[in-house]
Amino acid sequence: MLVYGSEAVIPAEVEIPLLRVIQEVGLDDAEWIHSRIEQLMLIDEKRLDTVCHGQLYQNRMIKVFNKKVKPRRFTLGQLVLKKIFPHQDESKGKFVPNWQGPYIVHRVHSGCAVILAEMDGIISTKPINSDAIKKYYI
């Protein structure tokens, strides 16, 4: 439908009209070529309509998803727990805890990156994504 606006016709049939195409349309060659050119000119408009429809759909899905998202805000000096990922050495075994800590938030960068410090004051050099930490409540 997006390509021709009707039944798909291979390019060879457009160049050399076959008997099947001429009989279905019921037009002479000049009228058939004129109608085909008009249909081909409308292709850009139909493609633009589908792109707009797709963008509107994506915006609706983003809006629905973002209703449930709660932003995480961390402040300096706040206590947090750090997630233990499966590729880390601490994640050996079935009954090992999933979280490490507590840690203290030393610095908050833009883009949800946080630098943590241990309780004894040792500051980590690697920033941690805020998705991998959670607040620690005493």
C-alpha positions as CSV (number, residue, x, y, z in Angstrom):
1,M,0.0,0.0,0.0
2,L,2.8,2.4,0.8
3,V,4.7,1.7,-2.4
4,Y,2.0,2.0,-5.0
5,G,-1.3,2.7,-3.3
6,S,-2.9,-0.5,-4.7
7,E,-1.9,-4.0,-5.5
8,A,1.9,-4.4,-5.8
9,V,3.2,-4.3,-9.4
10,I,6.8,-5.2,-10.1
11,P,8.9,-2.5,-11.9
12,A,9.0,-4.5,-15.1
13,E,5.2,-4.3,-15.4
14,V,5.3,-0.6,-15.0
15,E,7.8,-0.2,-17.9
16,I,6.1,-2.8,-20.1
17,P,2.4,-3.0,-19.2
18,L,1.3,-6.6,-19.2
19,L,-2.1,-7.7,-20.4
20,R,-3.1,-8.5,-16.8
21,V,-2.5,-4.9,-15.7
22,I,-4.2,-3.3,-18.7
23,Q,-7.3,-5.6,-18.3
24,E,-7.6,-4.9,-14.5
25,V,-7.4,-1.2,-15.0
26,G,-9.6,-1.0,-18.1
27,L,-7.8,2.1,-19.4
28,D,-5.8,2.7,-22.6
29,D,-2.0,3.1,-22.3
30,A,-1.9,6.9,-22.0
31,E,-4.6,7.1,-19.3
32,W,-3.0,4.2,-17.4
33,I,0.4,5.8,-17.5
34,H,-1.1,9.1,-16.3
35,S,-2.9,7.5,-13.4
36,R,0.3,5.6,-12.4
37,I,2.3,8.8,-12.4
38,E,-0.3,10.4,-10.1
39,Q,-0.2,7.5,-7.7
40,L,3.6,7.6,-7.6
41,M,3.5,11.3,-6.8
42,L,1.3,10.5,-3.8
43,I,3.8,8.0,-2.3
44,D,5.8,10.7,-0.5
45,E,2.6,12.0,1.1
46,K,1.6,8.6,2.3
47,R,5.1,7.9,3.6
48,L,5.1,11.2,5.5
49,D,1.7,10.3,7.0
50,T,3.0,7.0,8.3
51,V,6.1,8.6,9.8
52,C,4.0,11.2,11.6
53,H,1.7,8.4,12.8
54,G,4.7,6.5,14.1
55,Q,6.1,9.5,15.9
56,L,2.8,10.3,17.5
57,Y,2.5,6.7,18.7
58,Q,6.1,6.8,20.2
59,N,5.3,10.0,22.0
60,R,2.2,8.5,23.5
61,M,4.1,5.4,24.7
62,I,6.9,7.7,26.2
63,K,4.2,9.7,28.0
64,V,2.6,6.6,29.4
65,F,6.0,5.1,30.5
66,N,7.2,8.3,32.1
67,K,4.1,8.5,34.3
68,K,5.4,5.7,36.5
69,V,9.1,6.8,36.5
70,K,10.2,8.3,39.8
71,P,13.4,10.3,39.6
72,R,16.2,9.4,42.1
73,R,17.8,12.3,43.8
74,F,20.9,11.8,45.9
75,T,22.4,14.4,48.1
76,L,25.9,14.7,49.6
77,G,26.4,12.7,52.7
78,Q,23.5,10.4,52.1
79,L,23.9,6.7,52.9
80,V,23.3,4.3,50.0
81,L,23.7,0.6,49.1
82,K,25.6,-0.5,45.9
83,K,24.3,-3.3,43.8
84,I,26.5,-6.4,43.3
85,F,26.5,-7.3,39.6
86,P,26.9,-11.0,38.4
87,H,30.3,-10.3,36.8
88,Q,31.9,-9.0,40.1
89,D,33.9,-11.2,42.4
90,E,31.6,-10.7,45.3
91,S,28.7,-12.4,43.5
92,K,30.0,-16.0,44.1
93,G,27.3,-18.4,45.3
94,K,23.6,-18.7,45.6
95,F,23.1,-17.2,49.1
96,V,25.4,-14.1,48.7
97,P,23.7,-10.7,49.3
98,N,22.7,-8.6,46.3
99,W,23.7,-5.3,47.9
100,Q,27.0,-3.9,49.4
101,G,27.4,-1.1,51.8
102,P,26.5,1.2,53.2
103,Y,28.4,3.9,51.3
104,I,28.3,7.7,51.6
105,V,27.5,9.9,48.6
106,H,30.7,11.9,48.0
107,R,29.9,13.7,44.8
108,V,26.9,13.9,42.5
109,H,27.6,14.4,38.7
110,S,25.1,15.4,36.1
111,G,23.6,12.5,34.1
112,C,22.8,10.4,37.2
113,A,26.5,9.5,38.0
114,V,27.5,9.3,41.7
115,I,30.9,9.0,43.3
116,L,30.8,7.0,46.5
117,A,33.0,6.9,49.6
118,E,33.3,4.1,52.1
119,M,32.3,4.6,55.7
120,D,36.0,4.9,56.7
121,G,36.6,7.8,54.2
122,I,38.2,6.0,51.2
123,I,36.8,7.6,48.1
124,S,36.1,5.5,45.0
125,T,37.6,6.7,41.7
126,K,34.9,5.3,39.5
127,P,31.5,6.9,39.2
128,I,28.5,4.7,39.7
129,N,25.2,4.9,37.8
130,S,22.3,5.9,40.0
131,D,20.4,2.9,38.8
132,A,22.9,0.7,40.6
133,I,22.4,2.3,44.0
134,K,19.5,2.7,46.4
135,K,18.9,4.7,49.6
136,Y,19.9,3.1,52.8
137,Y,17.5,3.7,55.7
138,I,18.7,3.3,59.3
